[in-house]
């Protein structure tokens, strides 16, 4: 038990890194994903719009089709060869945001596509503005539709945060590995697993509460 208390500060320091990577990525990538989904969903035949939609499709294809680990290595180790240099923290946030925004964009695009066009027509009959229609009718339905998928990605993000270990950022997994190698015991890794499970448990509870909140939207 004394050993646990000895290594706990190092593990909690690593957990803090995991948490801020998770929080910053989520706060930036979800709004960005919503904006990108609107660009992907537009039906305009304007040449500029078509080019933008084509570029967005290429972007989501690349970031969803290649491993996040490869993207992280490319940004931190590859881009400096052409003069683009990131520090560790910036490389992590830049890569994670681009990766997760691509996934969220596709999720929200599917959510918007699942809402019947009749909803917009009904809102027009009620003399609602487009903003009122989106805020009070469309967005609550979209949120209800995408919540399970968003929840899965959020949980994946907690686990994917361990990939920052590859560029030397001191996250929870790195702290556990260092303690295990130094003390030749599996206790640190067991504690790392428990901390990850605790974080995922909290996120799962929050997700369930949000699903209940939006359950009455049809």
Order of alpha helices (4+ residues) and beta strands (2+ residues): alpha-alpha-alpha-alpha-alpha-alpha-alpha-alpha-alpha
